[in-house]
Amino acid sequence: MRLDYLITLLEEALGKKAVIERLPAQPGDMPQTHADISKAETLLGYAPTIPIEKGIQLFVEWMKTGR
């Protein structure tokens, strides 16, 4: 999933446009990453059921209510 997509989801959920300052890559920056949740699935039975689009909305609502 691209970072710009996550930013768009946050913008939509917050009703605000992000202010983005693009800077050159810093030492140690990874050009691409992804999460491997297989260990959490195996050891903890973790099985996400909420799509990221809905999860971002729920997270923003939770933050707005003061947790």
JOKA-V733278 format. One record per pair of residues at least 24 apart in sequence whose C-alpha atoms are under 8 Angstrom apart, sorted by the first residue. I is the first residue (numbers start at 1). J is the second residue. If there is no record, write none. Layout:
((I	J) (I	J))
This chain:
((9	53) (9	56) (9	57) (10	56) (10	57) (10	60) (13	56) (13	57) (13	60) (14	60))
